[in-house]
Amino acid sequence: MNRYESEAVVVIDGEETDVYAEFVIDDSATLKTWYGTLTSEEPGFGFKIVTSNRAVLRMPSGKEAPIAPRTNSGGADVPFTGSGAPPV
């Protein structure tokens, strides 16, 4: 497993939000998976991303990939699962 941590941007239904992204890439199986958490100081971030139609994680390098946020408990951290190739 490879672990990544970085400031990043999440594009939620076309609107950019600054986040801190932590995720792992698990390549132990035939199909590579990646998942982690996003943290943002923006009020209502958890609700906004969980109820969005589309969310994309954009790394400082400019690479990006769609993500699927999971249920948020109302805290600052939002768990997610990546879709497609990881943005690294």
Order of alpha helices (4+ residues) and beta strands (2+ residues): beta-beta-beta-alpha-beta-beta-beta
